[in-house]
C-alpha cells in the first residue's frame, strides 16, 4: 500500500498504482459503517481481496537491499504517522459514539494499541512494519550455503511471521499475503504478469460473489477470488489506463498513504451528516458524497501539510503528495 522502493532493478509498473487506487477507494467506501450495514455481502466480498492486495503489493515493493540505517529510517517514518493517527483514533473512540468504543482511556491503553493491538483501520500499518522488519532480517541473512538460498530465507521469514501470529501480533493470513509478494519479488518476476491479465477473470469473480462461503482471505477460494480481481484490473488498466479518468485512479494509487491515514477523520465527520441522506434508501447518495469528501479531504490535508512544511515532521520529507 505504501510506496516502498524496489529491491532490484526492474521496469516501473504503473498498473500497480491503478490497482492501489481502486483498492483505496474501496477501503474508504467500506469504512462507512452505514454502507457496510446496507450491503454486508458486498462488504464481505471486498474485504476478501482489498487488504490482501495491499499486503501482496507491499511485500513485492519492499526494498531489502537498503542499508540497515536507511531501512530503519523508512520504518520510523511509517511509525510516526501511524502512532499519531492511531493515538488520535483511540482518543476519538473514547469520546465519540463509535462502534469500537473505548471506555477506560489511559496511557497504558495507548501504548498497547500502538505497539501490540491496534484499534481501528490502522492495523495495516502495524502489520506492514512487523512484516517488513521480519522479511528484511530474513533476507539479509548470509547468502552462502543451501540453507540461505532465496528459498531458505523465504522459509525463515515465514517461520518468523508464524511465530508473530502465534503471539497475536499479526494475523497469519495477512502476514502470508505479504510473504507472497516478497516471494514474487525474490523470484525476479513482474508482479502484474503473475496475475495472468484477462478480461474473462471477471467471470469467476461474479460466480464466486454469489457464495459468501468463499469470502475468506485465508482459504483457497479467497486466494483465487483475489487473484481473479487483480487479473481483471490489470487487463482493464492495459486497455484503458492511459485515459484521463483512469489516470485519476492511478494518482490516488500513488497517494494511498495519505488517503488511508486521513480518511477516517472525514468518514467520522460525514457520519454526523447521515440524517441528511435518509431520503435515499439505497445509500448510494451518501456513499458518493462521503467517499468524495473523504478522498478530497485527505488529499487536501496532505497538500496543506506540504505547503506549511509540516510534512517533514509527520512523514520525514518535504512533500508527501506524489504527482
C-alpha positions in Angstrom: 0.0 0.0 0.0 2.7 2.4 1.0 5.3 3.4 -1.7 8.3 1.2 -0.9 11.4 1.3 -3.1 12.2 -1.7 -5.2 14.8 -4.2 -4.2 16.2 -4.9 -7.7 16.2 -3.1 -11.0 13.0 -3.6 -12.9 10.8 -1.5 -15.2 8.2 0.7 -13.5 4.8 -0.9 -13.2 2.2 1.9 -13.3 -0.6 -0.7 -13.4 0.2 -1.3 -9.7 -0.7 2.4 -9.0 -4.0 1.8 -10.7 -4.7 -1.3 -8.6 -3.9 0.5 -5.4 -6.1 3.4 -6.5 -9.1 1.1 -6.9 -8.4 -0.6 -3.6 -8.1 2.6 -1.6 -11.4 3.8 -2.8 -12.9 0.5 -1.7 -11.3 0.9 1.7 -12.9 4.3 2.1 -16.3 3.1 0.9 -16.5 0.2 3.3 -15.1 2.2 6.2 -18.5 3.9 6.0 -20.4 1.9 8.6 -23.8 2.8 7.1 -22.8 1.4 3.7 -21.4 -1.8 5.3 -24.7 -2.3 7.1 -26.7 -1.8 4.0 -24.6 -4.1 1.9 -23.0 -6.7 4.2 -22.4 -9.2 1.4 -20.6 -6.6 -0.7 -18.5 -5.6 2.3 -17.6 -9.2 3.0 -16.7 -9.7 -0.7 -14.5 -6.6 -0.8 -12.8 -7.4 2.5 -11.7 -10.7 1.0 -9.4 -9.1 -1.5 -8.7 -5.4 -0.9 -6.4 -5.6 2.1 -4.7 -8.8 0.8 -4.0 -6.8 -2.3 -2.2 -4.1 -0.3 -0.2 -6.7 1.6 0.8 -8.5 -1.5 1.9 -5.3 -3.2 3.8 -4.2 0.0 5.7 -7.4 0.2 6.6 -7.1 -3.5 7.7 -3.5 -3.3 9.7 -3.9 -0.1 13.3 -2.7 -0.5 15.5 -5.2 1.4 18.8 -4.1 -0.2 19.0 -0.7 1.5 21.4 -0.4 4.5 20.1 -1.0 7.9 20.2 2.7 8.9 18.2 3.7 5.8 15.7 0.9 6.4 15.3 1.9 10.0 14.5 5.5 8.9 11.9 4.1 6.5 10.2 2.2 9.3 10.5 5.2 11.6 8.6 7.4 9.1 5.9 4.8 8.9 5.7 4.5 12.6 5.4 8.3 13.4 2.3 9.0 11.3 0.9 5.6 12.4 1.4 6.4 16.1 -0.1 9.9 15.8 -3.2 8.7 13.9 -3.7 5.5 16.0 -3.5 7.5 19.2 -5.9 10.1 17.8 -8.3 7.3 16.8 -8.2 5.7 20.2 -8.9 9.0 21.9 -11.7 9.7 19.5 -13.1 6.3 20.2 -13.3 7.2 23.9 -15.3 10.4 23.4 -17.4 9.7 20.2 -20.3 7.3 19.8 -18.4 4.8 17.5 -18.6 1.0 17.3 -15.1 0.4 18.6 -15.7 2.4 21.7 -13.0 2.8 24.4 -14.3 3.0 27.9 -11.2 3.4 30.0 -8.7 5.7 28.2 -5.2 5.6 29.8 -1.6 5.9 28.8 -1.1 2.1 29.2 -4.0 1.6 26.7 -2.4 3.9 24.2 0.9 2.1 24.4 -0.9 -1.3 24.0 -2.9 -0.1 20.9 0.2 1.5 19.3 2.6 -1.3 19.9 0.7 -4.5 20.2 -3.1 -4.5 19.4 -4.1 -1.6 17.1 -7.6 -0.4 17.2 -9.5 0.6 14.1 -8.2 0.8 10.5 -4.5 1.5 11.2 -3.8 -2.2 11.9 -2.5 -2.4 8.4 0.5 -0.1 9.1 1.3 -2.1 12.3 1.3 -5.3 10.2 3.3 -3.6 7.4 6.0 -2.6 9.9 6.3 -6.1 11.5 6.2 -7.9 8.2 8.8 -5.5 6.6 11.2 -5.9 9.5 10.8 -9.7 9.5 11.5 -10.0 5.8 14.3 -7.6 6.0 16.1 -9.6 8.7 15.5 -12.9 6.9 16.6 -11.6 3.5 19.8 -10.1 5.0 21.0 -13.5 6.2 24.3 -14.7 4.7 23.8 -15.9 1.2 26.3 -18.8 1.3 25.1 -22.4 1.7 21.9 -24.1 0.6 20.1 -23.1 3.8 20.5 -19.5 2.9 19.3 -19.5 -0.7 16.4 -17.3 -1.7 14.0 -20.1 -0.8 15.7 -20.7 2.5 15.4 -17.1 3.5 11.8 -17.1 2.5 11.2 -20.1 4.8 12.9 -18.3 7.6 10.7 -15.2 7.1 7.6 -17.5 7.0 8.6 -19.2 10.3 9.2 -15.8 12.0 5.9 -14.5 10.8 4.1 -17.6 12.0 5.6 -17.1 15.5 4.4 -13.5 15.4 1.0 -14.7 14.6 1.1 -17.2 17.5 1.9 -14.2 19.8 -1.1 -12.4 18.5 0.9 -9.6 16.9 -0.1 -10.2 13.3 -2.9 -12.2 11.6 -1.3 -15.2 9.9 -3.3 -14.9 6.7 -2.3 -11.2 6.4 1.3 -12.0 7.0 1.5 -14.7 4.4 -0.2 -12.4 1.8 2.8 -10.1 2.4 5.1 -13.0 2.2 3.6 -14.0 -1.2 4.5 -10.6 -2.6 8.0 -11.0 -1.2 8.3 -14.4 -2.9 7.4 -12.9 -6.3 10.0 -10.2 -5.8 12.7 -12.6 -4.8 11.9 -14.6 -7.9 12.6 -11.6 -10.0 9.2 -11.7 -11.6 7.0 -8.8 -12.8 4.1 -9.0 -10.3 1.3 -7.9 -12.7 2.3 -10.7 -15.1 1.7 -13.3 -12.4 -1.9 -12.2 -12.4 -2.3 -13.5 -15.9 -4.3 -10.4 -17.0 -7.5 -11.4 -18.6 -10.9 -9.8 -19.1 -12.6 -13.2 -18.5 -11.2 -13.2 -15.0 -14.3 -11.2 -14.0 -16.4 -14.3 -14.7 -15.2 -16.4 -11.8 -15.3 -13.3 -9.6 -19.0 -12.9 -10.5 -19.7 -16.5 -9.8 -17.9 -16.6 -6.5 -19.6 -13.3 -5.4 -22.8 -15.3 -5.1 -21.4 -17.6 -2.5 -20.4 -16.0 0.8 -18.6 -19.1 1.9 -15.8 -18.1 -0.4 -15.3 -14.8 1.3 -12.2 -15.7 3.4 -8.7 -14.4 2.5 -7.2 -17.4 4.4 -8.8 -20.0 2.1 -8.0 -21.2 -1.4 -11.3 -19.8 -2.8 -10.3 -16.4 -1.2 -6.9 -16.6 -2.9 -8.5 -17.4 -6.2 -11.0 -14.6 -5.9 -8.3 -12.1 -5.1 -6.1 -13.2 -8.0 -9.0 -13.1 -10.4 -9.9 -9.5 -9.3 -6.2 -8.5 -9.8 -6.2 -10.2 -13.2 -9.2 -8.3 -14.4 -8.0 -4.9 -13.0 -4.6 -5.4 -14.7 -6.3 -6.2 -18.1 -8.6 -3.1 -17.5 -5.5 -0.9 -17.0 -3.7 -2.2 -20.0 -6.7 -1.4 -22.2 -7.7 2.0 -20.8 -5.1 3.0 -18.2 -3.8 5.9 -20.2 -7.2 7.7 -20.4 -7.9 10.7 -18.1 -10.4 9.1 -15.7 -8.2 6.1 -15.1 -5.2 8.4 -14.6 -7.0 9.9 -11.7 -7.4 6.5 -10.1 -3.6 6.0 -10.6 -3.0 9.3 -8.9 -4.9 8.0 -5.8 -2.8 4.9 -6.0 0.4 7.0 -5.7 -1.1 8.6 -2.6 -2.7 5.8 -0.8 -0.8 6.6 2.4 -2.4 10.0 3.0 -5.9 8.8 2.0 -5.5 5.8 4.3 -4.3 7.9 7.2 -6.6 10.9 7.0 -9.9 9.5 5.5 -11.2 8.2 8.9 -11.3 11.8 10.0 -13.8 12.6 7.3 -15.8 9.3 7.4 -16.4 10.1 11.1 -17.4 13.6 10.3 -19.7 12.5 7.5 -21.5 10.1 9.9 -22.8 13.2 11.7 -24.5 14.3 8.4 -26.1 10.9 7.7 -29.6 12.1 8.6 -29.5 14.4 5.6 -29.2 11.4 3.3 -32.2 9.4 4.7 -34.2 10.3 1.6 -32.1 7.8 -0.4 -32.9 4.3 0.8 -30.2 2.8 -1.3 -27.4 4.8 0.5 -25.7 5.5 -2.8 -26.0 9.3 -2.5 -24.3 9.1 0.9 -21.7 6.7 -0.5 -20.7 9.0 -3.3 -20.7 12.2 -1.2 -18.9 10.7 1.8 -16.3 8.9 -0.3 -15.6 12.1 -2.3 -15.3 14.2 0.8 -13.0 11.7 2.5 -10.7 11.3 -0.5 -10.6 15.0 -1.4 -10.3 16.0 2.3 -7.4 13.6 2.8 -5.5 15.0 -0.3 -6.3 18.5 0.9 -4.8 17.8 4.3 -1.7 16.4 2.7 -1.4 19.4 0.4 -1.7 21.8 3.3 1.0 19.9 5.2 3.3 20.1 2.2 2.7 23.9 1.9 3.2 24.6 5.5 6.3 22.4 5.9 4.5 20.1 8.4 5.1 17.0 6.2 8.8 16.9 7.3 7.6 16.4 10.9 5.0 13.7 10.3 6.5 12.0 7.3 10.1 12.8 7.4 10.1 14.5 4.0 9.3 17.9 2.5 6.4 16.6 0.3 4.2 13.7 1.0 1.9 14.0 -2.1 3.2 12.3 -5.2 2.3 13.8 -8.5 
